[in-house]
Amino acid sequence: MLETIEKRRSCRKFDSSRMPEMEKIEAVVKAGLLAPSAINTQGGIIIAITNKEIRNKLSALNMSFGARRPGDPFYGAPVVLLVAVKKWPLAVYDGSVMIENMLLEATNQGLGCCWIHRAKEELESAEGRALLSSVGLDLEEYEGVGHVILGYSLIDEYPPKEIKENREFWIK
């Protein structure tokens, strides 16, 4: 497991013409759904977007909420997994641990991945809820936590990750 954690990187260059196999996408989704949640509420959902038209509309909407860089905030990734949790005080924590599980499983599956923000703003907007309405849920009940974008990376190898000093403390 530590090897997967060490290999995980935020990918920002995807082969947009190459869709990951459905089995790999499903494994990433399952990893998110298996994440722990406060008092086992399991209030998190994952909206898997593989439809290019919907994905592109969501990209434009996400960009409208103040992305810091011009262009596609999903970096050409063909799959966007939106994580949302039923609204309650611990929703962000529950959704964040789902996302971490998903990032690790994506790495395990040989996929590039990255955590993208502004899902909260998307679900707070009427346009975002309308765009995602085909899932059949009342999305006003949910708080957007983030996205995991997936695809095949155009970068073959990343440099080893360095851990900044003075981040580990022991009380014995």
TORFINU-678737 format. One record per residue: residue in three letters; residue number from 1; z, x, y of N, C-alpha, C, O in turn. Coordinates in steps of 0.1 Angstrom, whole numbers, plus 5000, padded with zeros to 4 digits. Layout:
N
residu,num,n_w,n_u,n_v,ca_w,ca_u,ca_v,c_w,c_u,c_v,o_w,o_u,o_v
ALA,NUM,Z,X,Y,Z,X,Y,Z,X,Y,Z,X,Y;
...
END
This chain:
172
residu,num,n_w,n_u,n_v,ca_w,ca_u,ca_v,c_w,c_u,c_v,o_w,o_u,o_v
MET,1,5000,5008,4988,5000,5000,5000,5000,5009,5013,4993,5006,5022;
LEU,2,5008,5019,5012,5009,5028,5024,4995,5034,5027,4992,5036,5039;
GLU,3,4987,5037,5017,4974,5042,5019,4965,5032,5027,4957,5036,5036;
THR,4,4966,5019,5023,4958,5009,5030,4963,5008,5045,4955,5007,5054;
ILE,5,4976,5009,5047,4981,5008,5061,4976,5020,5069,4973,5019,5080;
GLU,6,4976,5032,5063,4971,5044,5070,4956,5043,5073,4952,5048,5083;
LYS,7,4948,5036,5064,4934,5035,5066,4930,5025,5076,4919,5025,5082;
ARG,8,4938,5015,5079,4935,5003,5087,4932,5008,5102,4941,5015,5107;
ARG,9,4921,5004,5107,4918,5007,5121,4912,4995,5128,4907,4986,5121;
SER,10,4912,4994,5141,4906,4984,5148,4891,4987,5149,4887,4996,5156;
CYS,11,4882,4979,5143,4868,4982,5143,4862,4974,5155,4865,4962,5157;
ARG,12,4854,4981,5162,4847,4974,5174,4832,4976,5173,4825,4975,5183;
LYS,13,4827,4980,5161,4812,4981,5160,4809,4976,5146,4811,4982,5136;
PHE,14,4803,4964,5146,4800,4957,5133,4785,4956,5131,4777,4956,5140;
ASP,15,4781,4955,5118,4767,4952,5114,4766,4937,5115,4770,4930,5105;
SER,16,4761,4932,5126,4761,4917,5128,4751,4910,5119,4752,4898,5117;
SER,17,4742,4918,5112,4733,4911,5103,4738,4910,5089,4731,4904,5081;
ARG,18,4749,4916,5086,4754,4916,5072,4767,4908,5071,4778,4912,5076;
MET,19,4766,4897,5065,4777,4888,5063,4786,4893,5051,4780,4896,5040;
PRO,20,4799,4894,5052,4807,4898,5041,4806,4887,5029,4804,4875,5032;
GLU,21,4808,4892,5017,4808,4882,5006,4819,4872,5007,4830,4876,5012;
MET,22,4816,4860,5003,4826,4849,5005,4839,4853,4998,4850,4849,5002;
GLU,23,4838,4860,4986,4851,4863,4979,4860,4872,4987,4872,4871,4987;
LYS,24,4854,4881,4995,4861,4890,5004,4868,4882,5015,4879,4884,5019;
ILE,25,4860,4873,5021,4866,4865,5032,4877,4856,5027,4888,4855,5033;
GLU,26,4875,4850,5015,4886,4842,5009,4898,4850,5006,4909,4845,5008;
ALA,27,4897,4863,5002,4908,4871,4999,4916,4874,5012,4928,4874,5012;
VAL,28,4909,4876,5023,4916,4879,5036,4923,4866,5040,4934,4867,5045;
VAL,29,4917,4855,5039,4923,4842,5042,4936,4840,5034,4946,4836,5039;
LYS,30,4934,4842,5021,4946,4840,5012,4957,4849,5016,4969,4845,5016;
ALA,31,4954,4862,5019,4965,4871,5024,4973,4865,5036,4985,4866,5037;
GLY,32,4965,4859,5045,4972,4853,5057,4981,4841,5053,4992,4840,5058;
LEU,33,4976,4833,5044,4983,4821,5040,4996,4825,5031,5005,4817,5030;
LEU,34,4996,4837,5025,5007,4842,5017,5018,4849,5026,5028,4853,5021;
ALA,35,5015,4850,5039,5025,4857,5048,5038,4849,5048,5038,4837,5047;
PRO,36,5049,4856,5051,5062,4850,5052,5062,4842,5065,5054,4845,5075;
SER,37,5070,4831,5066,5071,4823,5078,5086,4820,5080,5093,4819,5070;
ALA,38,5090,4818,5092,5104,4815,5094,5108,4802,5087,5101,4792,5087;
ILE,39,5119,4803,5080,5125,4792,5071,5114,4786,5062,5114,4774,5060;
ASN,40,5104,4794,5058,5093,4790,5050,5086,4777,5055,5082,4768,5047;
THR,41,5084,4776,5068,5077,4764,5073,5063,4764,5069,5057,4753,5068;
GLN,42,5056,4775,5068,5042,4776,5064,5034,4767,5073,5025,4759,5069;
GLY,43,5036,4768,5086,5029,4759,5096,5016,4765,5101,5010,4759,5110;
GLY,44,5013,4777,5096,5001,4784,5101,4988,4779,5094,4988,4775,5082;
ILE,45,4977,4779,5101,4964,4775,5096,4954,4786,5100,4956,4794,5109;
ILE,46,4944,4787,5092,4933,4797,5095,4920,4789,5096,4916,4782,5086;
ILE,47,4913,4790,5107,4900,4784,5108,4889,4795,5107,4888,4803,5115;
ALA,48,4882,4794,5095,4872,4805,5092,4859,4801,5098,4853,4790,5094;
ILE,49,4854,4809,5107,4841,4806,5114,4831,4816,5109,4831,4828,5112;
THR,50,4821,4811,5102,4810,4819,5097,4796,4813,5103,4786,4820,5101;
ASN,51,4797,4802,5109,4785,4796,5115,4782,4803,5128,4790,4804,5137;
LYS,52,4770,4810,5129,4767,4818,5140,4767,4811,5153,4772,4817,5163;
GLU,53,4762,4799,5154,4762,4791,5166,4776,4789,5171,4779,4791,5183;
ILE,54,4785,4784,5163,4799,4781,5167,4805,4794,5171,4813,4795,5181;
ARG,55,4803,4805,5163,4809,4818,5166,4805,4823,5180,4813,4828,5187;
ASN,56,4792,4821,5183,4788,4826,5196,4793,4817,5208,4796,4823,5218;
LYS,57,4795,4804,5205,4801,4796,5216,4815,4799,5218,4820,4800,5229;
LEU,58,4822,4802,5206,4836,4806,5207,4838,4820,5214,4847,4822,5222;
SER,59,4828,4829,5212,4828,4842,5219,4827,4840,5234,4834,4846,5241;
ALA,60,4818,4831,5238,4816,4829,5252,4829,4822,5258,4833,4826,5270;
LEU,61,4835,4813,5251,4847,4807,5256,4858,4817,5257,4865,4818,5267;
ASN,62,4860,4825,5247,4870,4836,5247,4868,4845,5259,4878,4849,5266;
MET,63,4856,4849,5261,4852,4858,5272,4856,4851,5286,4860,4858,5295;
SER,64,4855,4838,5287,4858,4832,5300,4873,4832,5303,4877,4829,5315;
PHE,65,4882,4836,5294,4896,4836,5296,4901,4850,5301,4912,4853,5300;
GLY,66,4891,4858,5305,4895,4871,5311,4895,4883,5302,4904,4892,5303;
ALA,67,4885,4884,5294,4884,4896,5286,4882,4908,5295,4875,4906,5306;
ARG,68,4887,4919,5292,4887,4931,5301,4873,4938,5301,4870,4946,5310;
ARG,69,4866,4936,5290,4853,4943,5289,4841,4933,5289,4843,4922,5283;
PRO,70,4830,4936,5295,4819,4927,5294,4813,4927,5280,4815,4937,5273;
GLY,71,4806,4916,5276,4800,4916,5263,4807,4907,5254,4816,4899,5258;
ASP,72,4804,4908,5241,4810,4900,5231,4824,4904,5227,4826,4916,5223;
PRO,73,4834,4896,5230,4848,4900,5226,4850,4901,5211,4860,4906,5207;
PHE,74,4840,4896,5203,4842,4898,5189,4833,4909,5183,4832,4911,5171;
TYR,75,4828,4917,5192,4821,4930,5189,4810,4928,5178,4807,4938,5171;
GLY,76,4803,4917,5178,4793,4915,5168,4797,4912,5154,4789,4910,5145;
ALA,77,4810,4910,5152,4815,4907,5138,4809,4893,5134,4810,4884,5142;
PRO,78,4804,4892,5122,4798,4879,5118,4809,4868,5114,4805,4856,5114;
VAL,79,4821,4872,5112,4832,4863,5108,4843,4863,5118,4848,4874,5122;
VAL,80,4848,4852,5122,4859,4851,5131,4869,4841,5124,4866,4830,5120;
LEU,81,4881,4847,5121,4892,4839,5115,4902,4836,5126,4909,4845,5131;
LEU,82,4903,4824,5130,4913,4820,5141,4926,4815,5134,4926,4807,5126;
VAL,83,4937,4821,5139,4950,4818,5133,4957,4810,5144,4959,4813,5155;
ALA,84,4962,4798,5139,4970,4789,5148,4982,4785,5139,4982,4784,5127;
VAL,85,4993,4781,5147,5005,4777,5140,5010,4764,5147,5009,4763,5159;
LYS,86,5015,4755,5139,5021,4743,5145,5031,4747,5156,5039,4756,5154;
LYS,87,5031,4740,5167,5039,4744,5179,5054,4743,5176,5059,4733,5171;
TRP,88,5061,4754,5178,5075,4755,5177,5079,4769,5182,5070,4777,5183;
PRO,89,5092,4771,5185,5096,4784,5191,5092,4797,5184,5091,4807,5190;
LEU,90,5090,4796,5171,5087,4808,5163,5072,4809,5159,5068,4817,5151;
ALA,91,5063,4801,5165,5049,4801,5161,5042,4814,5163,5035,4818,5154;
VAL,92,5045,4821,5174,5038,4834,5176,5042,4844,5165,5034,4852,5161;
TYR,93,5055,4844,5161,5059,4854,5151,5053,4850,5137,5048,4859,5131;
ASP,94,5053,4838,5134,5047,4834,5121,5032,4837,5121,5027,4842,5111;
GLY,95,5025,4835,5132,5010,4838,5132,5008,4852,5132,4998,4857,5127;
SER,96,5016,4860,5139,5014,4875,5139,5016,4881,5126,5008,4890,5122;
VAL,97,5025,4877,5118,5026,4882,5104,5015,4878,5095,5011,4886,5086;
MET,98,5009,4866,5098,4997,4862,5091,4986,4872,5094,4978,4876,5085;
ILE,99,4984,4875,5107,4973,4883,5111,4975,4897,5105,4965,4903,5100;
GLU,100,4987,4903,5105,4989,4916,5099,4985,4916,5084,4978,4926,5080;
ASN,101,4989,4906,5077,4985,4905,5063,4970,4905,5061,4964,4912,5053;
MET,102,4963,4898,5070,4949,4897,5070,4942,4910,5073,4932,4913,5066;
LEU,103,4947,4917,5083,4941,4930,5086,4942,4940,5075,4933,4947,5072;
LEU,104,4954,4940,5068,4955,4949,5057,4946,4945,5045,4941,4954,5039;
GLU,105,4945,4932,5042,4936,4928,5031,4922,4931,5035,4914,4934,5026;
ALA,106,4918,4929,5047,4904,4932,5051,4901,4947,5048,4891,4950,5043;
THR,107,4911,4955,5052,4909,4970,5049,4908,4972,5034,4900,4980,5030;
ASN,108,4917,4966,5027,4917,4967,5012,4903,4963,5006,4899,4968,4996;
GLN,109,4897,4953,5013,4884,4948,5008,4872,4956,5012,4861,4953,5009;
GLY,110,4875,4967,5020,4864,4975,5025,4857,4970,5037,4846,4974,5040;
LEU,111,4863,4961,5044,4857,4954,5056,4863,4960,5069,4875,4965,5069;
GLY,112,4855,4960,5080,4860,4963,5093,4867,4951,5098,4863,4940,5095;
CYS,113,4877,4953,5106,4885,4942,5112,4891,4946,5125,4893,4958,5128;
CYS,114,4895,4936,5133,4902,4938,5145,4909,4925,5149,4905,4914,5147;
TRP,115,4921,4927,5156,4929,4916,5161,4924,4913,5175,4924,4922,5183;
ILE,116,4920,4901,5178,4915,4897,5191,4924,4886,5197,4927,4876,5189;
HIS,117,4927,4887,5209,4936,4877,5215,4928,4865,5222,4916,4864,5220;
ARG,118,4935,4857,5229,4931,4846,5237,4928,4833,5228,4922,4824,5233;
ALA,119,4933,4833,5216,4932,4821,5208,4941,4810,5214,4938,4798,5213;
LYS,120,4952,4814,5220,4961,4804,5227,4953,4796,5238,4954,4784,5238;
GLU,121,4946,4804,5246,4939,4797,5257,4927,4789,5251,4925,4778,5257;
GLU,122,4921,4793,5241,4910,4785,5234,4916,4771,5230,4909,4761,5233;
LEU,123,4927,4771,5223,4932,4759,5218,4939,4750,5229,4941,4738,5227;
GLU,124,4942,4756,5240,4948,4749,5251,4937,4742,5259,4939,4733,5267;
SER,125,4924,4746,5257,4913,4741,5265,4907,4729,5257,4906,4729,5245;
ALA,126,4902,4719,5264,4895,4708,5258,4882,4713,5252,4879,4708,5241;
GLU,127,4876,4722,5258,4863,4728,5253,4866,4735,5239,4858,4733,5230;
GLY,128,4876,4742,5238,4879,4749,5226,4883,4739,5215,4878,4741,5203;
ARG,129,4891,4729,5218,4895,4719,5208,4882,4711,5203,4881,4708,5191;
ALA,130,4873,4708,5212,4861,4701,5209,4852,4710,5200,4846,4705,5190;
LEU,131,4851,4722,5203,4842,4732,5196,4847,4733,5181,4839,4734,5172;
LEU,132,4860,4732,5179,4866,4734,5166,4870,4721,5159,4876,4721,5149;
SER,133,4866,4710,5166,4870,4696,5161,4866,4693,5147,4871,4684,5140;
SER,134,4855,4700,5142,4850,4697,5129,4860,4700,5117,4858,4696,5106;
VAL,135,4871,4707,5120,4881,4710,5110,4889,4697,5107,4895,4697,5096;
GLY,136,4888,4687,5115,4895,4675,5113,4910,4675,5115,4917,4666,5110;
LEU,137,4915,4684,5123,4929,4684,5127,4931,4681,5141,4922,4683,5149;
ASP,138,4943,4676,5145,4946,4674,5159,4951,4688,5164,4963,4692,5162;
LEU,139,4942,4695,5169,4945,4709,5173,4954,4710,5185,4959,4721,5188;
GLU,140,4957,4699,5192,4967,4699,5202,4981,4702,5197,4990,4705,5204;
GLU,141,4983,4700,5184,4996,4702,5177,4998,4717,5174,5009,4721,5170;
TYR,142,4987,4725,5176,4988,4739,5172,4987,4748,5184,4981,4745,5194;
GLU,143,4994,4760,5182,4993,4771,5192,4984,4782,5186,4987,4786,5175;
GLY,144,4974,4785,5194,4965,4797,5189,4973,4810,5190,4979,4812,5201;
VAL,145,4973,4818,5180,4980,4831,5180,4970,4842,5182,4973,4851,5190;
GLY,146,4959,4842,5175,4949,4853,5176,4938,4851,5166,4937,4841,5159;
HIS,147,4929,4860,5166,4918,4860,5157,4918,4873,5149,4922,4884,5154;
VAL,148,4912,4873,5137,4909,4884,5129,4894,4884,5128,4888,4874,5122;
ILE,149,4887,4894,5134,4872,4894,5132,4869,4903,5120,4876,4914,5118;
LEU,150,4859,4900,5113,4856,4907,5100,4841,4910,5099,4833,4903,5105;
GLY,151,4838,4920,5092,4824,4924,5089,4823,4938,5084,4834,4944,5081;
TYR,152,4811,4942,5082,4810,4956,5078,4809,4965,5090,4801,4963,5099;
SER,153,4817,4976,5090,4818,4985,5101,4805,4994,5102,4800,4997,5091;
LEU,154,4801,4997,5114,4790,5006,5116,4795,5020,5117,4788,5030,5118;
ILE,155,4809,5022,5116,4815,5035,5117,4819,5039,5103,4827,5031,5096;
ASP,156,4814,5050,5098,4817,5054,5084,4832,5058,5082,4838,5055,5072;
GLU,157,4837,5066,5091,4850,5072,5089,4857,5073,5103,4851,5077,5113;
TYR,158,4870,5069,5103,4878,5070,5115,4887,5083,5113,4891,5087,5102;
PRO,159,4891,5089,5125,4900,5100,5124,4914,5096,5119,4917,5084,5120;
PRO,160,4921,5105,5113,4935,5101,5109,4943,5096,5120,4942,5100,5131;
LYS,161,4952,5086,5117,4960,5080,5127,4972,5090,5129,4978,5095,5120;
GLU,162,4975,5092,5142,4987,5100,5146,4998,5090,5150,4996,5080,5157;
ILE,163,5010,5094,5146,5022,5086,5150,5028,5094,5162,5032,5106,5161;
LYS,164,5030,5087,5173,5036,5093,5185,5051,5097,5181,5057,5090,5173;
GLU,165,5055,5107,5188,5069,5112,5186,5079,5103,5191,5076,5094,5199;
ASN,166,5091,5105,5186,5103,5098,5191,5102,5083,5190,5106,5075,5198;
ARG,167,5097,5078,5178,5097,5064,5175,5105,5060,5163,5105,5049,5158;
GLU,168,5112,5070,5157,5120,5067,5145,5134,5072,5148,5137,5083,5152;
PHE,169,5144,5062,5145,5158,5065,5148,5166,5061,5136,5163,5050,5130;
TRP,170,5176,5068,5132,5184,5065,5120,5199,5064,5125,5204,5071,5133;
ILE,171,5205,5054,5118,5220,5053,5120,5225,5054,5106,5223,5046,5097;
LYS,172,5232,5065,5103,5237,5068,5089,5252,5066,5089,5258,5068,5078;
END
